[in-house]
Amino acid sequence: MAYCLYLQPIYSTRAHVFQIDPNTKKNWLPTSKHAVTVSYFYDSTRNVYRIISLDGTKAIINSTISPNMTFTKTSQKFGQWADSRANTVYGLGFSTEHHLAKFAEKFAEYKEAARLAKEKSQEKMEMATSPSQESPGGELSSPLTPVTPPMENINGTDEICDTTPNSDTLPGPAQNALAFAHSPAMTKHWEAELEALKGNNAKLTAALLESTANVKQWKQQLAAYQEEAERLHKRVTELECQSNQTPVIKSQKTELNQTIEELENTLRDKEEEMEKLKEELENMNDLMEQKDTLTQKLEETELRSRVLEEQLAGAEQRLEENQEEQENFRKSLRTLLELLDGKIFELTELRDTLARLIEEAS
């Protein structure tokens, strides 16, 4: 059915696509991560309408509209329909209520068109498979006399083209054979009829194969339903057996209730212990934070202490150097004083000598 994608869509919209969960038949499974284009197509080769949606190159919807389908609005922006051929339920989530209403309107319109097309197809099949017509006089018509079944005109209306000759002016067999042999239009007409019959045959074969597949699928579903019914029947039997053991069940229920109460009491005690442990844990966390703070302060203090010790060692070394310098300076001063005392003593002696000399000279 890929050739339908090369046709122009007759209506398109955008929506989020979902499919029913095949296991639970209740939950919706998204088949698109974002809103995608959902389009109606007309398949002229099979005279059917389709709903097709692509997510990239993957076809997430390929549903043929049949007259027994129903599109249901389950909310203001969500609608769904069941496709028995695909054995699934499609769901569409729209951005606005207007888009949902428009899609539902188109669904109803193309559903009615599919119904009319199916009826016309059945009428054509019945006419094509009906036996040869009799002549107005009650005798069978000549093998060379063309009996044309009703057909639609070129414009596609339901008017029937009357191609049966008038019974009053019905020509003889020789004239009919001559007219038939020299009429290329009639030849083309019968070739077209043959092609139409072949097409109808192919459609009937496809419908038969599809019906066979649906029957197999319905048989599988019926077997599954029978298994489920048997399981439920066994369950009912078990429940009935259990209902006969009501006193035992009541005693067991009483014991279970007592056990539950004991477990609830134990659980409350454990919860209280948990609360206490949580409080202790919070206190421990506070103590750990304080410990970390004190440790950090102690490290900072030790670092400052090492710096001060280094500074103190430097100061002591400088003090010793200053003391050595002062001691050397004192030694130098003593030496100078001793020299100065010697010089003063020499000067005193020189003065005394000069004084004596002056006295003696006078």
HELIX and SHEET records of a PDB file:
HELIX    1   1 ALA A    2  TYR A    6  5                                   5    
HELIX    2   2 GLU A   97  THR A  129  1                                  33    
HELIX    3   3 PRO A  173  ALA A  181  1                                   9    
HELIX    4   4 PRO A  184  ASN A  244  1                                  61    
HELIX    5   5 THR A  246  ALA A  361  1                                 116    
SHEET    1   A 5 TRP A  28  PRO A  30  0                                        
SHEET    2   A 5 TYR A  11  ILE A  20 -1                                        
SHEET    3   A 5 VAL A  36  ASP A  43 -1                                        
SHEET    4   A 5 VAL A  48  ASP A  55 -1                                        
SHEET    5   A 5 LYS A  58  THR A  64 -1                                        
SHEET    1   B 5 TRP A  28  PRO A  30  0                                        
SHEET    2   B 5 TYR A  11  ILE A  20 -1                                        
SHEET    3   B 5 THR A  88  GLY A  93 -1                                        
SHEET    4   B 5 PHE A  78  ASP A  83 -1                                        
SHEET    5   B 5 THR A  72  LYS A  73 -1                                        
END                                                                             
